Amino acid sequence: MKISYILLFLLYFVTGCNDQELTHKEAVTTYYKAFDSGSFNYIKTVINDSITIVGGDYVMPFNDDSFYEHYKWDSIFKTTYNILELEEKNNQVFATVASKSIKNEFLKNNPLTCKFKISFESGKISKIEDYEYIGTDWDSWANQRDSLVNWISKNHPELDGFVYDMTMKGSINYVKAIELYENDKKAL
């Protein structure tokens, strides 16, 4: 984590001194390293005022405030990102990224590896789309999720709906649901 801070500081310092825009690949790298280091301010330097994230059938448009909520939601799962490959084509970056998190571990897909298509507007990230999941076991994912949702519904209805709540409170409840579920299974 310290290395990420140092790299981000150096990147910021170098680009600030030269007053140059980052390349698209550098912007994507900064984006993921900033998520890892917990630095929303660095994320803001590389994303557009509005950004859209597309995951399957879900299209989620964000402004600065709502993207900050997304960032907080993600941080509760202690997600880490590892860029495996970056390729630029036609003013877009295709990034293959492996993410590890509490949620992915529970859903038996840790790391979750995905190729994203990242688009830019005025040199900043404006859209991130799931392009291709690599080696994901969706059956295991669905079974784990459904088991958790059903168990919570029966045993802790106060947490019901956590899986659809994309706020910080929702991710806190998601982690709490996982802990309660796993503790119950260990007690058997």
MDAnalysis code that builds the backbone (N, CA, C; Angstrom):
import MDAnalysis as mda
import numpy as np

u = mda.Universe.empty(564, n_residues=188, atom_resindex=np.repeat(np.arange(188), 3), trajectory=True)
u.add_TopologyAttr("name", ["N", "CA", "C"] * 188)
u.add_TopologyAttr("resid", np.arange(1, 189))
u.add_TopologyAttr("resname", ["MET", "LYS", "ILE", "SER", "TYR", "ILE", "LEU", "LEU", "PHE", "LEU", "LEU", "TYR", "PHE", "VAL", "THR", "GLY", "CYS", "ASN", "ASP", "GLN", "GLU", "LEU", "THR", "HIS", "LYS", "GLU", "ALA", "VAL", "THR", "THR", "TYR", "TYR", "LYS", "ALA", "PHE", "ASP", "SER", "GLY", "SER", "PHE", "ASN", "TYR", "ILE", "LYS", "THR", "VAL", "ILE", "ASN", "ASP", "SER", "ILE", "THR", "ILE", "VAL", "GLY", "GLY", "ASP", "TYR", "VAL", "MET", "PRO", "PHE", "ASN", "ASP", "ASP", "SER", "PHE", "TYR", "GLU", "HIS", "TYR", "LYS", "TRP", "ASP", "SER", "ILE", "PHE", "LYS", "THR", "THR", "TYR", "ASN", "ILE", "LEU", "GLU", "LEU", "GLU", "GLU", "LYS", "ASN", "ASN", "GLN", "VAL", "PHE", "ALA", "THR", "VAL", "ALA", "SER", "LYS", "SER", "ILE", "LYS", "ASN", "GLU", "PHE", "LEU", "LYS", "ASN", "ASN", "PRO", "LEU", "THR", "CYS", "LYS", "PHE", "LYS", "ILE", "SER", "PHE", "GLU", "SER", "GLY", "LYS", "ILE", "SER", "LYS", "ILE", "GLU", "ASP", "TYR", "GLU", "TYR", "ILE", "GLY", "THR", "ASP", "TRP", "ASP", "SER", "TRP", "ALA", "ASN", "GLN", "ARG", "ASP", "SER", "LEU", "VAL", "ASN", "TRP", "ILE", "SER", "LYS", "ASN", "HIS", "PRO", "GLU", "LEU", "ASP", "GLY", "PHE", "VAL", "TYR", "ASP", "MET", "THR", "MET", "LYS", "GLY", "SER", "ILE", "ASN", "TYR", "VAL", "LYS", "ALA", "ILE", "GLU", "LEU", "TYR", "GLU", "ASN", "ASP", "LYS", "LYS", "ALA", "LEU"])
u.atoms.positions = np.array([
    [0.821, -1.176, 0.000],
    [0.000, 0.000, 0.000],
    [0.874, 1.251, 0.000],
    [1.988, 1.234, 0.771],
    [2.893, 2.379, 0.775],
    [3.469, 2.616, -0.613],
    [3.785, 1.527, -1.300],
    [4.341, 1.653, -2.645],
    [3.333, 2.321, -3.569],
    [2.055, 1.987, -3.404],
    [1.016, 2.614, -4.238],
    [0.970, 4.116, -4.010],
    [1.053, 4.525, -2.734],
    [1.067, 5.957, -2.430],
    [2.261, 6.639, -3.078],
    [3.424, 6.010, -2.967],
    [4.646, 6.589, -3.541],
    [4.507, 6.697, -5.054],
    [4.020, 5.637, -5.695],
    [3.843, 5.662, -7.150],
    [2.848, 6.735, -7.570],
    [1.734, 6.833, -6.833],
    [0.754, 7.862, -7.165],
    [1.325, 9.258, -6.967],
    [2.092, 9.449, -5.889],
    [2.702, 10.749, -5.632],
    [3.680, 11.103, -6.746],
    [4.520, 10.144, -7.123],
    [5.486, 10.394, -8.191],
    [4.787, 10.687, -9.514],
    [3.744, 9.912, -9.811],
    [2.989, 10.137, -11.045],
    [2.360, 11.530, -11.033],
    [1.782, 11.907, -9.906],
    [1.175, 13.227, -9.770],
    [2.231, 14.318, -9.899],
    [3.374, 14.119, -9.251],
    [4.452, 15.098, -9.263],
    [5.008, 15.281, -10.681],
    [5.277, 14.164, -11.342],
    [5.844, 14.219, -12.695],
    [4.877, 14.883, -13.662],
    [3.608, 14.478, -13.608],
    [2.652, 15.073, -14.543],
    [2.372, 16.522, -14.181],
    [2.400, 16.857, -12.911],
    [2.195, 18.238, -12.494],
    [3.323, 19.131, -12.949],
    [4.556, 18.650, -12.854],
    [5.711, 19.447, -13.247],
    [5.752, 19.666, -14.757],
    [5.376, 18.651, -15.495],
    [5.425, 18.763, -16.946],
    [4.150, 19.362, -17.527],
    [3.121, 19.505, -16.692],
    [1.829, 20.027, -17.119],
    [1.325, 19.300, -18.368],
    [1.465, 17.972, -18.344],
    [1.032, 17.142, -19.463],
    [-0.148, 16.292, -19.026],
    [-1.001, 15.978, -19.982],
    [-2.077, 15.049, -19.709],
    [-1.519, 13.638, -19.660],
    [-2.172, 12.812, -18.856],
    [-1.803, 11.403, -18.807],
    [-2.243, 10.717, -20.088],
    [-1.515, 9.690, -20.477],
    [-2.002, 8.859, -21.576],
    [-3.215, 8.090, -21.058],
    [-3.969, 7.514, -21.943],
    [-5.134, 6.731, -21.526],
    [-4.713, 5.554, -20.644],
    [-3.638, 4.881, -21.004],
    [-3.162, 3.759, -20.185],
    [-2.735, 4.235, -18.796],
    [-2.074, 5.383, -18.732],
    [-1.662, 5.935, -17.428],
    [-2.881, 6.310, -16.594],
    [-3.914, 6.840, -17.232],
    [-5.143, 7.192, -16.511],
    [-5.805, 5.950, -15.923],
    [-5.855, 4.872, -16.691],
    [-6.445, 3.620, -16.208],
    [-5.616, 3.060, -15.058],
    [-4.308, 3.082, -15.194],
    [-3.425, 2.608, -14.126],
    [-3.630, 3.436, -12.860],
    [-3.691, 4.742, -13.005],
    [-3.918, 5.618, -11.850],
    [-5.261, 5.311, -11.196],
    [-6.282, 5.088, -12.007],
    [-7.623, 4.780, -11.503],
    [-7.588, 3.558, -10.577],
    [-7.016, 2.458, -11.052],
    [-7.010, 1.233, -10.247],
    [-6.061, 1.332, -9.055],
    [-4.926, 1.969, -9.215],
    [-4.001, 2.139, -8.088],
    [-4.619, 3.037, -7.018],
    [-5.390, 4.022, -7.431],
    [-6.050, 4.906, -6.468],
    [-7.127, 4.152, -5.688],
    [-7.847, 3.246, -6.347],
    [-8.797, 2.401, -5.614],
    [-8.050, 1.570, -4.582],
    [-6.923, 0.977, -4.981],
    [-6.131, 0.149, -4.066],
    [-5.608, 0.938, -2.872],
    [-5.163, 2.144, -3.112],
    [-4.555, 2.928, -2.033],
    [-5.593, 3.693, -1.209],
    [-6.837, 3.672, -1.634],
    [-7.881, 4.366, -0.893],
    [-7.856, 5.868, -1.095],
    [-7.497, 6.302, -2.296],
    [-7.362, 7.726, -2.557],
    [-8.386, 8.194, -3.591],
    [-9.544, 8.585, -3.105],
    [-10.585, 9.045, -4.009],
    [-10.160, 10.314, -4.742],
    [-9.344, 11.142, -4.115],
    [-8.880, 12.371, -4.775],
    [-8.097, 12.068, -6.050],
    [-7.313, 11.004, -6.057],
    [-6.590, 10.623, -7.272],
    [-7.540, 10.063, -8.326],
    [-8.558, 9.346, -7.869],
    [-9.552, 8.834, -8.816],
    [-10.206, 10.013, -9.531],
    [-10.560, 11.049, -8.782],
    [-11.225, 12.214, -9.367],
    [-10.374, 12.893, -10.438],
    [-9.043, 12.755, -10.358],
    [-8.185, 13.407, -11.348],
    [-8.237, 12.724, -12.706],
    [-8.711, 11.463, -12.750],
    [-8.694, 10.721, -14.014],
    [-10.072, 10.359, -14.544],
    [-11.130, 10.694, -13.778],
    [-12.474, 10.406, -14.287],
    [-13.159, 11.700, -14.682],
    [-14.060, 11.571, -15.629],
    [-14.842, 12.692, -16.119],
    [-15.833, 13.127, -15.034],
    [-16.433, 14.298, -15.198],
    [-17.443, 14.772, -14.239],
    [-18.624, 13.813, -14.151],
    [-18.897, 13.133, -15.248],
    [-19.900, 12.068, -15.216],
    [-19.239, 10.823, -15.803],
    [-19.510, 9.703, -15.172],
    [-18.934, 8.431, -15.611],
    [-20.037, 7.388, -15.565],
    [-20.009, 6.494, -16.525],
    [-21.005, 5.424, -16.594],
    [-20.296, 4.087, -16.470],
    [-20.844, 3.242, -15.610],
    [-20.330, 1.880, -15.474],
    [-21.420, 0.946, -15.975],
    [-21.039, 0.074, -16.900],
    [-21.974, -0.878, -17.483],
    [-21.534, -2.273, -17.072],
    [-22.404, -2.960, -16.361],
    [-22.147, -4.331, -15.938],
    [-23.283, -5.215, -16.400],
    [-23.061, -5.935, -17.489],
    [-24.135, -6.763, -18.044],
    [-25.284, -5.881, -18.514],
    [-26.467, -6.112, -17.965],
    [-27.648, -5.333, -18.336],
    [-27.791, -4.053, -17.513],
    [-26.928, -3.875, -16.526],
    [-27.031, -2.709, -15.645],
    [-26.180, -1.562, -16.168],
    [-26.814, -0.414, -16.329],
    [-26.132, 0.808, -16.744],
    [-26.243, 1.779, -15.573],
    [-25.096, 2.131, -15.014],
    [-25.087, 2.973, -13.824],
    [-24.358, 4.284, -14.110],
    [-25.121, 5.367, -14.328],
    [-24.490, 6.671, -14.534],
    [-24.173, 7.312, -13.176],
    [-23.018, 7.955, -13.091],
    [-22.590, 8.585, -11.847],
    [-22.152, 10.021, -12.107],
    [-22.368, 10.872, -11.099],
    [-21.707, 12.167, -11.046],
    [-20.652, 12.056, -9.939],
    [-19.977, 13.142, -9.591],
    [-18.928, 13.060, -8.562],
    [-19.445, 12.505, -7.242],
    [-20.585, 12.999, -6.780],
    [-21.112, 12.562, -5.489],
    [-21.549, 11.101, -5.501],
    [-22.268, 10.700, -6.523],
    [-22.736, 9.318, -6.564],
    [-21.580, 8.344, -6.819],
    [-20.548, 8.791, -7.549],
    [-19.395, 7.907, -7.738],
    [-18.641, 7.737, -6.428],
    [-18.623, 8.756, -5.610],
    [-17.993, 8.634, -4.290],
    [-18.734, 7.582, -3.461],
    [-20.056, 7.518, -3.567],
    [-20.824, 6.479, -2.875],
    [-20.447, 5.096, -3.400],
    [-20.272, 4.973, -4.705],
    [-19.835, 3.706, -5.307],
    [-18.459, 3.314, -4.770],
    [-17.572, 4.285, -4.692],
    [-16.220, 4.061, -4.165],
    [-16.290, 3.550, -2.723],
    [-17.128, 4.176, -1.902],
    [-17.258, 3.751, -0.500],
    [-17.845, 2.347, -0.425],
    [-18.844, 2.045, -1.281],
    [-19.442, 0.707, -1.324],
    [-18.358, -0.331, -1.600],
    [-17.527, -0.071, -2.594],
    [-16.464, -0.998, -2.979],
    [-15.430, -1.154, -1.875],
    [-15.114, -0.081, -1.186],
    [-14.044, -0.119, -0.175],
    [-14.395, -1.013, 1.009],
    [-15.663, -1.150, 1.327],
    [-16.078, -1.996, 2.453],
    [-15.724, -3.461, 2.182],
    [-15.734, -3.870, 0.935],
    [-15.381, -5.248, 0.579],
    [-13.864, -5.467, 0.546],
    [-13.102, -4.407, 0.826],
    [-11.629, -4.454, 0.829],
    [-11.101, -5.000, -0.497],
    [-11.642, -4.445, -1.556],
    [-11.290, -4.891, -2.898],
    [-9.892, -4.415, -3.273],
    [-9.124, -5.317, -3.858],
    [-7.824, -4.959, -4.427],
    [-7.874, -5.275, -5.915],
    [-7.127, -4.493, -6.668],
    [-7.128, -4.632, -8.119],
    [-5.714, -4.880, -8.622],
    [-5.602, -5.811, -9.545],
    [-4.323, -6.105, -10.179],
    [-4.533, -6.045, -11.696],
    [-3.891, -5.071, -12.324],
    [-3.997, -4.944, -13.781],
    [-3.113, -6.007, -14.417],
    [-3.723, -6.861, -15.214],
    [-2.986, -7.937, -15.873],
    [-2.535, -7.540, -17.271],
    [-3.339, -6.707, -17.931],
    [-3.010, -6.314, -19.301],
    [-3.737, -5.024, -19.657],
    [-3.054, -4.167, -20.386],
    [-3.657, -2.944, -20.925],
    [-3.366, -2.896, -22.421],
    [-4.404, -2.642, -23.195],
    [-4.235, -2.538, -24.643],
    [-5.095, -1.385, -25.134],
    [-4.507, -0.500, -25.915],
    [-5.259, 0.636, -26.431],
    [-5.631, 0.378, -27.892],
    [-6.926, 0.593, -28.180],
    [-7.441, 0.443, -29.543],
    [-8.476, 1.533, -29.776],
    [-8.322, 2.255, -30.859],
    [-9.327, 3.236, -31.268],
    [-9.770, 4.163, -30.137],
    [-8.800, 4.735, -29.449],
    [-9.085, 5.717, -28.395],
    [-9.804, 5.114, -27.182],
    [-9.751, 3.801, -27.033],
    [-10.293, 3.108, -25.865],
    [-9.213, 2.204, -25.310],
    [-9.297, 1.919, -24.018],
    [-8.360, 0.994, -23.392],
    [-9.127, -0.254, -22.989],
    [-8.558, -1.402, -23.333],
    [-9.078, -2.683, -22.875],
    [-8.158, -3.126, -21.746],
    [-8.727, -3.200, -20.548],
    [-7.938, -3.532, -19.365],
    [-8.416, -4.865, -18.803],
    [-7.489, -5.793, -18.659],
    [-7.802, -7.050, -17.998],
    [-7.369, -6.883, -16.551],
    [-8.339, -7.020, -15.651],
    [-8.115, -6.714, -14.238],
    [-8.623, -7.872, -13.382],
    [-7.785, -8.278, -12.423],
    [-8.187, -9.287, -11.442],
    [-8.478, -8.562, -10.133],
    [-9.680, -8.762, -9.611],
    [-10.036, -8.119, -8.347],
    [-10.309, -9.184, -7.285],
    [-9.765, -8.921, -6.106],
    [-9.998, -9.791, -4.956],
    [-10.768, -8.988, -3.924],
    [-11.713, -9.657, -3.268],
    [-12.495, -8.976, -2.241],
    [-13.149, -9.993, -1.319],
    [-13.683, -9.484, -0.221],
    [-14.440, -10.323, 0.705],
    [-15.633, -10.944, -0.027],
    [-16.315, -10.137, -0.821],
    [-17.496, -10.611, -1.555],
    [-17.118, -11.682, -2.577],
    [-16.084, -11.427, -3.377],
    [-15.662, -12.400, -4.392],
    [-15.203, -13.705, -3.758],
    [-14.548, -13.594, -2.608],
    [-14.102, -14.806, -1.916],
    [-15.305, -15.642, -1.494],
    [-16.308, -14.992, -0.912],
    [-17.510, -15.718, -0.503],
    [-18.211, -16.341, -1.710],
    [-18.228, -15.620, -2.824],
    [-18.924, -16.097, -4.025],
    [-18.089, -17.086, -4.844],
    [-16.970, -17.507, -4.264],
    [-16.112, -18.547, -4.853],
    [-15.527, -18.167, -6.213],
    [-15.240, -16.887, -6.372],
    [-14.611, -16.393, -7.598],
    [-13.596, -15.313, -7.220],
    [-12.574, -15.732, -6.515],
    [-11.566, -14.803, -6.017],
    [-10.193, -15.270, -6.487],
    [-9.568, -14.584, -7.406],
    [-9.962, -13.289, -7.940],
    [-11.027, -13.426, -9.025],
    [-11.728, -12.335, -9.200],
    [-12.679, -12.211, -10.302],
    [-11.939, -11.456, -11.397],
    [-11.749, -12.106, -12.532],
    [-10.968, -11.500, -13.609],
    [-11.900, -11.079, -14.741],
    [-11.742, -9.828, -15.142],
    [-12.616, -9.276, -16.167],
    [-11.812, -8.375, -17.095],
    [-12.204, -8.398, -18.349],
    [-11.668, -7.461, -19.319],
    [-12.695, -6.338, -19.453],
    [-12.231, -5.101, -19.277],
    [-13.102, -3.934, -19.357],
    [-12.757, -3.121, -20.588],
    [-13.784, -2.532, -21.181],
    [-13.586, -1.569, -22.263],
    [-13.786, -0.194, -21.634],
    [-12.741, 0.631, -21.675],
    [-12.757, 1.922, -21.002],
    [-12.692, 3.024, -22.047],
    [-13.687, 3.904, -21.991],
    [-13.794, 5.005, -22.945],
    [-13.427, 6.319, -22.263],
    [-13.061, 7.293, -23.084],
    [-12.566, 8.570, -22.580],
    [-13.301, 9.725, -23.234],
    [-13.398, 10.798, -22.468],
    [-13.938, 12.056, -22.972],
    [-13.036, 13.161, -22.425],
    [-12.503, 13.965, -23.295],
    [-11.582, 15.048, -22.907],
    [-10.401, 14.514, -22.096],
    [-9.929, 13.326, -22.459],
    [-8.756, 12.737, -21.819],
    [-9.016, 12.059, -20.488],
    [-10.282, 12.026, -20.059],
    [-10.618, 11.408, -18.769],
    [-11.571, 10.242, -18.980],
    [-11.526, 9.293, -18.049],
    [-12.381, 8.108, -18.128],
    [-13.842, 8.534, -18.023],
    [-14.641, 8.121, -19.018],
    [-16.058, 8.487, -19.016],
    [-16.986, 7.267, -18.967],
    [-16.442, 6.088, -19.313],
    [-17.283, 4.886, -19.328],
    [-16.413, 3.654, -19.124],
    [-16.893, 2.750, -18.263],
    [-16.227, 1.472, -18.020],
    [-17.263, 0.387, -18.237],
    [-16.992, -0.493, -19.202],
    [-17.943, -1.549, -19.547],
    [-17.310, -2.916, -19.344],
    [-18.085, -3.837, -18.712],
    [-17.659, -5.231, -18.680],
    [-17.585, -5.694, -20.127],
    [-16.463, -6.232, -20.499],
    [-16.288, -6.684, -21.874],
    [-16.285, -8.209, -21.936],
    [-15.556, -8.813, -20.989],
    [-15.458, -10.275, -20.977],
    [-14.975, -10.728, -19.606],
    [-15.689, -11.666, -18.996],
    [-15.227, -12.282, -17.749],
    [-14.407, -13.505, -18.115],
    [-13.329, -13.689, -17.397],
    [-12.395, -14.766, -17.721],
    [-12.375, -15.774, -16.570],
    [-12.805, -17.001, -16.861],
    [-12.753, -18.080, -15.879],
    [-13.741, -17.947, -14.731],
    [-14.782, -17.183, -14.906],
    [-15.760, -16.990, -13.839],
    [-16.726, -18.162, -13.799],
    [-16.946, -18.680, -12.602],
    [-17.895, -19.777, -12.401],
    [-19.222, -19.176, -11.941],
    [-20.063, -18.826, -12.906],
    [-21.324, -18.152, -12.593],
    [-22.280, -19.050, -11.824],
    [-22.223, -20.357, -12.031],
    [-23.094, -21.272, -11.277],
    [-22.753, -21.227, -9.789],
    [-21.474, -21.298, -9.484],
    [-21.030, -21.214, -8.092],
    [-21.413, -19.859, -7.494],
    [-21.185, -18.791, -8.271],
    [-21.534, -17.435, -7.842],
    [-23.020, -17.367, -7.454],
    [-23.876, -17.838, -8.368],
    [-25.325, -17.776, -8.147],
    [-25.749, -18.654, -6.961],
    [-25.173, -19.847, -6.853],
    [-25.514, -20.731, -5.739],
    [-25.143, -20.106, -4.396],
    [-23.965, -19.561, -4.307],
    [-23.519, -18.924, -3.058],
    [-24.399, -17.724, -2.719],
    [-24.630, -16.868, -3.727],
    [-25.462, -15.680, -3.511],
    [-26.863, -16.072, -3.069],
    [-27.476, -17.024, -3.779],
    [-28.843, -17.431, -3.456],
    [-28.930, -18.076, -2.076],
    [-27.941, -18.890, -1.721],
    [-27.924, -19.496, -0.385],
    [-27.861, -18.423, 0.693],
    [-27.022, -17.431, 0.475],
    [-26.877, -16.339, 1.438],
    [-28.165, -15.532, 1.535],
    [-28.719, -15.142, 0.397],
    [-29.940, -14.328, 0.382],
    [-31.085, -15.070, 1.069],
    [-31.259, -16.354, 0.763],
    [-32.340, -17.134, 1.376],
    [-32.137, -17.304, 2.874],
    [-30.893, -17.561, 3.292],
    [-30.606, -17.742, 4.720],
    [-30.855, -16.442, 5.480],
    [-30.419, -15.334, 4.918],
    [-30.627, -14.028, 5.568],
    [-32.117, -13.722, 5.662],
    [-32.856, -13.991, 4.610],
    [-34.298, -13.733, 4.598],
    [-34.996, -14.470, 5.745],
    [-34.568, -15.701, 6.018],
    [-35.180, -16.514, 7.069],
    [-34.650, -16.169, 8.458],
    [-33.364, -15.867, 8.569],
    [-32.730, -15.745, 9.882],
    [-32.426, -14.313, 10.332],
    [-32.260, -13.412, 9.417],
    [-31.952, -12.013, 9.738],
    [-32.658, -11.090, 8.745],
    [-33.996, -11.061, 8.802],
    [-34.747, -10.266, 7.826],
    [-34.422, -8.770, 7.877],
    [-33.838, -8.310, 8.963],
    [-33.453, -6.895, 9.047],
    [-32.368, -6.545, 8.026],
    [-31.665, -7.543, 7.519],
    [-30.615, -7.323, 6.516],
    [-31.109, -7.601, 5.094],
    [-32.347, -8.052, 4.978],
    [-32.883, -8.408, 3.666],
    [-32.739, -7.245, 2.680],
    [-32.364, -7.546, 1.456],
    [-32.192, -6.530, 0.424],
    [-30.763, -6.035, 0.287],
    [-29.855, -6.537, 1.125],
    [-28.453, -6.088, 1.100],
    [-27.805, -6.275, -0.262],
    [-28.198, -7.324, -0.968],
    [-27.540, -7.651, -2.226],
    [-27.838, -6.613, -3.315],
    [-28.912, -5.856, -3.167],
    [-29.286, -4.847, -4.160],
    [-28.959, -3.426, -3.707],
    [-28.523, -3.275, -2.475],
    [-28.240, -1.957, -1.907],
    [-26.807, -1.555, -2.248],
    [-26.657, -0.650, -3.196],
    [-25.333, -0.257, -3.686],
    [-24.762, 0.953, -2.936],
    [-25.159, 1.102, -1.677],
    [-24.618, 2.168, -0.840],
    [-23.605, 1.565, 0.128],
    [-22.938, 2.432, 0.852],
    [-21.991, 1.964, 1.855],
    [-22.709, 1.095, 2.896],
    [-23.896, 1.514, 3.293],
    [-24.684, 0.729, 4.259],
    [-24.985, -0.653, 3.674],
    [-25.298, -0.707, 2.391],
    [-25.574, -1.983, 1.739],
    [-24.376, -2.915, 1.770],
    [-23.186, -2.385, 1.512],
    [-21.999, -3.247, 1.534],
    [-21.643, -3.656, 2.962],
    [-21.886, -2.770, 3.929],
    [-21.671, -3.146, 5.338],
    [-22.609, -4.297, 5.701],
    [-23.873, -4.193, 5.273],
    [-24.830, -5.271, 5.532],
    [-24.460, -6.548, 4.790],
    [-23.896, -6.417, 3.593],
    [-23.472, -7.585, 2.814],
    [-22.373, -8.336, 3.576],
    [-21.387, -7.592, 4.061],
    [-20.288, -8.212, 4.814],
    [-20.821, -8.833, 6.100],
    [-21.726, -8.134, 6.772],
    [-22.323, -8.664, 8.003],
    [-23.096, -9.946, 7.702],
    [-23.836, -9.958, 6.593],
    [-24.594, -11.149, 6.194],
    [-23.650, -12.330, 5.957],
    [-22.544, -12.084, 5.275],
    [-21.556, -13.150, 5.032],
    [-21.033, -13.689, 6.356],
    [-20.678, -12.783, 7.270],
    [-20.135, -13.210, 8.569],
    [-21.153, -14.036, 9.353],
    [-22.397, -13.576, 9.412],
    [-23.442, -14.318, 10.126],
    [-23.662, -15.696, 9.501],
    [-23.728, -15.737, 8.199],
    [-23.947, -16.990, 7.470],
    [-22.800, -17.976, 7.721],
    [-21.573, -17.489, 7.579],
    [-20.417, -18.371, 7.777],
    [-20.297, -18.830, 9.223],
    [-20.594, -17.975, 10.177],
    [-20.549, -18.371, 11.595],
    [-21.605, -19.431, 11.884],
    [-22.780, -19.305, 11.266],
    [-23.824, -20.294, 11.444],
    [-23.400, -21.632, 10.857],
    [-22.796, -21.616, 9.698],
    [-22.365, -22.865, 9.046],
    [-21.243, -23.545, 9.847],
    [-20.360, -22.734, 10.474],
    [-19.286, -23.301, 11.303],
    [-19.831, -23.929, 12.568],
    [-20.941, -23.388, 13.080],
    [-21.531, -23.888, 14.322],
    [-22.204, -25.243, 14.133],
    [-22.521, -25.572, 12.902],
    [-23.193, -26.864, 12.636],
    [-22.261, -27.980, 12.716],
])
